[in-house]
Amino acid sequence: MLLDAEVYEDARRSRDARFDGRFFVGVLTAGIYCRPVCPVRVPKKENVQLYKSAAAAAAAGYRPCLRCRPESSPGTPAWSGSSWKVSRALQLIDQGFLDLGTVDALAQEIDVGPRQLSRLFQQHLGASPVEVAQTRRLHFAKKLLDETPMSLTEICFAAGFGSVRRFNAVFIATYGRSPKQLREKARLRVAATAPGITLRLYYRPPFDWRALLAFLAYRAIPGVEHVTESSYARTLRLDDKVGDFEVQFLPDANALDVQINFPDSRHLYHIIDRVRALFDLRADSAQIDQFLARDALLKPMLQKFPGLRVPGCWDGFEVAVRAILGQQVTVRAASTLVARLATRYGAAYQCANPALTHIFPDAQTLSAAAMDSMGIVGQRIAAIQAVATTVAGNTLAIRRTTDTMDFVARICEIKGIGEWTAHYIAMRALGDPNAFPHSDLILRRAAAAPGEEFTAKQLLQRAEAWQPWRAYAVILLWRNYATTLEQSKRKTQ
């Protein structure tokens, strides 16, 4: 589906990085599609067509530009309509659902008909689910070709291609060159002996990544996570295999580098997908901030703190355990308790980063753990064990494709889990931009007049105008409240 060129003309001509990934430019004279930040000479308006997604441009017959590399864009922002169906479908596609599954199965997974799913994709992305999945595979493979020393066979299966023959055929059809020829053209400069795999991920500015790292640092699990002023590292487990990764932010590049140490390259895309979610890299902060700034309360806060993102997580179960342990105790106390759990029940781990020493225990392990003599009250132990049992038994899913309302209703059936805990987990683990822990005391104070406090019901009513971006309003209100409190303390000292 074509976009109105007039709306995006200034962004295209100025190479505005805020629009990177929000649309793609099809160049009629060259037969290629580019990012709006492409460094080549800006083509004339009459020679371009604009598309909502890379998949839409590819479906129209354009091939990816080798200069700006559309595979390196921040990606098309998740759809933000009143329904969240397309967003969940995109998340499933990103996790490889269509590598083995069908569009009918995808539609059934998100409770819509196949025709309705196709209509929604055409309306909001300008491409079909299959075209989106094909572009996703192609782009990831091209990125691995350009940025890693992986063998062509490893890249083929890491990107989700079913065979090397199919891998070669798609590249020749798209680029007019084989994967081997493209790699030689890229003049790869990555040493084959370098540890792990390093990939560069881009984001749309503004992005206050320092604030996000500070949020994660304050809640980091010692031994499992390690956060500095510009980096984040952690251990991980996937399919009973363990590894680690480290993210280093690059302030002048609107990007970050991810170094991954994991024994199975077939999981690379899933690891990258989780990293994107952890740092909310797909968000369009300029658009979100503009929407929330229509509210008189939030506007001055946004002027002080532009580009805030919602911190995600690596694992939903881990965040659930952390949230339960954080009930009625300080953040620091919760970190101490969760570190004890990781040390006692998590597997020991060694890597180049001496701060990473353990893998967080999985749900199966904690479902049977006694957790005695650790300073955790009995009610919290029972709640952790109950959540662990339901997750291990696949009767509760804490992941980004889970519907928030269904999740909240299900987890609140567990004794010791209240609405605040449920909505906090939803905000960080389900990837719902509208998740809203409305019973939070700090929120009820931060949104009210100085010295006053909303009830949970009053806050819900006040937040009606913030939909569908209430989770971003939460982070903004927390940040502003903490800053105001700190400033008040300094004045009284």
N, C-alpha and C positions, 0 to 999 in steps of 0.2 A: 504494500500500500504506500503510495506516494504521500509525502508531506508537503505542506505549503512552503515553498521556497522563501517567500517574503518574510515569514516568521523567523527563519533561521539565517537569513542572509548576512546580517551583521556578525553573528557568531562564526559563520563560515569564513568570511573575509578576514576577520581579526584572529582566527585560529584560537578562539576562546576555549581554554581547557575545561571550563565548567560544563561545556556541552559535549565533551569527549564521551562517546558511547551512548549519548542521548539520541543521536541520529547519525546516519552514514551517507556519504556523498557518492553517488554513481556518476562517473565521468563518461559522457556519451562518446567523446572523441577517442578515448583510450580504452574503453571497455573494462575499466577497473572501478572498484569502490574503495573509498578512503575514509579515514577518521577526519573529523573537522579540524584536527590539529596537524594534518599532514604537512611536512615541510616543503613540498614542491610548490611551484608557482600556482597561485589560486586560479582555478579555471573560471572562465566567464560563466555568468549566471545562465545564459541560454544553452550552455553545454553540460549542465548538471541536472540530476534528479536526486531528490532526497528520500531516504527510507528510514523507517522506524527502527530497524534492526539490521544487523549484518546478514542474518538469514534471509530477510526480505530482499536485500540487494543481490545476494547470491542467487535467490530464486528468480530474479529478473534477468539473470544471465551475466552479471558482472563478476569478475575475478578479483580476489583480494590484492591490494596494493603491496608491493614488496618494500616500499620505502617506509610508510607509516605503520605497516603491519597491523591490520585490524584485529588480529588475534591478541594484541597487547592492550586493547582498549579496556577501560574499567567494566565494560559490559552494559547491556541495556538495563536500566533500573527496573526493579520488580514493579509489576503493575499495581497501582494503588487505588483501584476502583472500590465500590462498596462491597463487592464480592472479592474473595481472596483466592478464587479457583485458579486463575491463570498463574498467580504467583506460586501456589503450591505445585502446579503442574511443571513450572519452570524449575523448581527446586528438585522435583523428581527426575526430570530430564538431566539436570546437572549432576545428579547422583548416578546416572547411567541407566535409568529405568528402561529407556527404549533401546538399549544395547541388546537386550534379550526379550523385553516385553513388547506388546503391541499398543497402538493408539487406543483401541477399544479397552484394553486393560488399564491404560492410563486414565481414561475417562471414568471407568468404574471406580478406580482408586480415589478419585476426588468427587465422586457422586454426581457426575453430569453425563449426558449422552454424548457419543462420539461426534455427532453433527454439531451439537452446541459447543463442544470443546474446539472444534475446528473453526467455528464462527468467531469465538472469543479470541483465538490466536490470530486470525486474520484481522480482526478489528484492532487489537492492541499491539500486535507485533508485525503484522503484514506478511506472515509466513505460517506454514502449517507446523504442527508439532514435529513431524518427521524432518522437515527442512531445518528447524531449529536444532534438533539433535545432530543432524549431519554437519551443520556448520560448527557446532560445539566440538565434535570429534576432530574435524579438519583443523580448526584454529588451535586446539591444544597440541595436536601433533606438530603443527608448524612451529609453535613456540618451543617445543622440546627440541626440534631440529636446530633452531637458531641459537638456543641458550644452554644446551646441555651436551655432554659427550656420550649420551646414551646411544646404544646401537640402534639401527633402524628397526630391527625386530622388536626390541624392548619398547620403542616409541609406538610402534604399530599397536601393540596390545595394551599399553598404558593409556592410549587415547580411545580405546574401545572398539577398534576395528577387528572384525572377525577373522581376517586372514591377511597375510602379507600381500597376496595378489590384489585383494580389494584395496588395501592401503595404497599400493603403487598406482592402481587404476584411477582412484579418486584424485590423487595429486597430479597425475598427468592430465586428466580431464579439466582440472581447475586451474593449474598453473602452467600447463604446457611443458612441465619438467617433472622428472622423477624425484622422489625424496632425496636420493643420493646427489643429484645435480643441484638441488636447492641447498643442500648442506654445503656443498663445495662453493656455491655462489655466496653464501653467508660468511665464508671465511671464519669459521668457528675458531675462537681463541680460548676455549675452555680446556684446561689441562686434563687429560684423561685420568690422571692420578689424584685430582682434587677430591677431597672427601665429600660424599653425599652429592646431592643435586641442588643447584641454586637457580631459582627463577625470579624474575622481576614482575611485580604486580603493580598496576597503576590505579589511581583513584582520581575522582573529580574533586577539585578544590571548591569551596574551603573545607578543610578537614583539620580539626583540632586534635591531632593524634597524640599530642602530649597529655591532654586531659584524659583521653581514653587509656593511655598507658598508666597514668596516675591512678585511675579507677582500678585497673587490673593489679597494679603493684600493691595497693592497699589491701587487696583481697587474695593475693597470691598464696598458693599452698607451698610452704617450704619443702624442698626436695622434689616437687613435681613441676613447679613453675619458677622462673627467675626473670625478673623485670628490672631494666635499667631505665635511664631517662630517654633512651632512643631505641631500646630493643625489648623483645619478649621471647623467651624460650620455654619449652616444656617437653615433657616426655609424653608418649602416646602408645596406645594399643589398638590394633585393628586385626580382626580375625586371628587372635592369639599370637600375633607377631608384634614386637615392640620396637620403638625407635624414638626419635626426637626431632624437633625442628627449632630453628631460631629465625626470628623476624627482625630485620634492621631497617629502620625508617631512613629515607633519603630526603632531607628537607627541601632540597632545590630541584627535585625531579618529579614531584607529585607521585612518588612511587615508594615501594619498599622491596627489599630483597628477602626471599625466603630460602634458607638452606635446610634441606630435608635429608635426614639420615634414616632410611627405612629399607629393610631387606627385600621388599616386594614392590617393584616398579608399577605393577598393575593398580596399586592403590594411590598412585601419585595424584591423579585428578581429584579423587575424593579428599585427599589431604589438602590440596589447594582450595577446593570448594569450602572446606571447613575453616581454613584460614581466612578466606574472604568473608565468611559469616562472622567469625570471631571479631574481626576489625570493621565489620559493616562497610566493606569496601565498595559495594554496589550502590550505596545510598547516593542520592542526588541532593546534597546539603543545600545548595542554592535554592532549589525548588521547595524543599521542606521548610527552610527558614523563611522564605517569602510567604508561604502559606500561614505559618504560625505567627508571623509578624502582623497579621491582620488583627490579632488580639492585643488590646491595649496593655494588658499585664505582661505579656511575653515580649512585646516589641523591644523595650529597653534592655531586657536581658539578652536578646539575640544580638543586639548591637555590641554588647560587651563580650559575648561568647558565641561568635559565629562558627558554624561547622562542627557542632557537637554530633557525635554518633552514638548509637546504642551499643554498648559492649555486648558481644555475643559470648559464646563459650565453645570449648572444644567438645565437651560431652554433656548431654542433658542430665544424665544421672548424677554426674559429679556435681553439677550446680544444684541439683535437688538436695543432695546430702549437705552441701555447704549451706543452703538456705535453711534447712531444718536445724542444723547446729547453730545457726545465727539467730534463732528465735530467743528474744529476751536476753541476749548477751551482746557485748561489743563486737565490732568487726575483728579486732585484734584477737579477742578471746576465741571467736569462731575459727580464725586461722590456726590458732594453736591446737584446737581440738581436731580439726580436719587433718592437720599435719601428723598428729598422733595416729589417726586412722591409717593414713598412707604409709607410715613407718611400720606399723604393726602388721597390717594386712596386705600392703602392696608389695609387689616384687621389687627386689633390689635392682638397680640399673647403673651402668657406668658408661660415660661418654666423655667427649672432650671438654664439656662444661662441668666442672666439679660441683656446681650448685644443683645439678640434676642427679638425684640419687635413687628415686623410686618411681614406679608406675602406679597410678591411682588404682585401688582395687575395684574390680568390676562388681556388677550387681549380684552375680552368683556367689561370689566370695562373701560379700557383706550380708547377704540374706541369712547366712548361717553363723555369722560372727557374733561372739558373746559381747564384745565391746565393754567388758567390765574393767574397773580400776583405771579408767581413762579420764575421769572427771565429767563424763556425759551422763545427764540425768536419765532415769529409766524411761520416761515418756519419749524422749528424743531417740533413744535406742530402739524402742518399739516402732516408732514412726519410720526410722531409717530401714529397719528390717522389713517392714511392710512394703515400703516403696521398692526396696531391692527385690523382694519376692515377686511383686507384680511386673517389674521390668524384666527380670530374669525369665519369668513365665510368659512373656510377650502379651500380657493383658493390659499393659500400660506403655505407651510409646512417648518418649520425651525427645522429640526431634522436630526439625523445621517443617515437616510436612503434616504435623498434627494440628487439627483444628483447636483453637484456643478454648472455645466454650466447652467442647467435649472434654478436653484435657482438664480444665478447672473443675468441672462437675465430677469427673472420675477420681482425681487425686484428692479432692476434698472429702471423699467417702472414707479416706484413711484417717483413723483417729490420730490427732496431733497435727494434722495439716489444715490450716485455715486459709482464708481467701488471700491474705497478704502473701503467704508463702507460695500459693499456687500461681498468682499473677506475677510475682517476681520471677519465678521459674519460666513462665510463659514469655515474659519480656526478653529474657536472655537466651533461652534455649529453643524457643519455637520460631524465632525470627518474625514475630508478628509486630509490625510497626505501630499497631493500635493497642497493644497490651497495656494494661493500666492498673497498677496496684493501689487502688483508690483508698484503701484503709490505712495506708502508710502515714504515720504521725507527722513526719517531716514534710511530706507533700501537703498534708492538710494545713500545716502552718505556712508553708512557702507560698501557697496559692491564695491565702487569705490576707487581709489587711494587717499591717504590723501590730503585733500583740494579740491578734485574734487567731481563731482556729476553726476550720470547716469540720463538719461531720463528714463521714465517708459518703453519705447520700448527697450532701451539698457539693462535695468535690466532684462527684460524678456528673451532676447537673452543670457545674461550672466548666467541665471539660468537654461538654458536647461539641463546642466549636472547634476543638483541637483534633477531632477525628478527620482522617484516618491516621494521624501522626501523634497519637497521645504518648507513645513510648518515648519519642524525642522530647516532648514537653516534660516528661518525668525527669530525664537526664538534665535538661535545662534548669528546672526548678531546684533539683538537688544541688546542682553546681552553684546557682545563684545564692541559695540559702546558706551553703557552707562558706562561700566567700563573704557574704554579709556578716555572718556570725564571727568569722575570723577578724574582719575589720573592726567590729564592735569590741572584741576582746582587746585589740591593739590600742583602741582609744581609751579604754579603762585602765590600762597598765601604766 
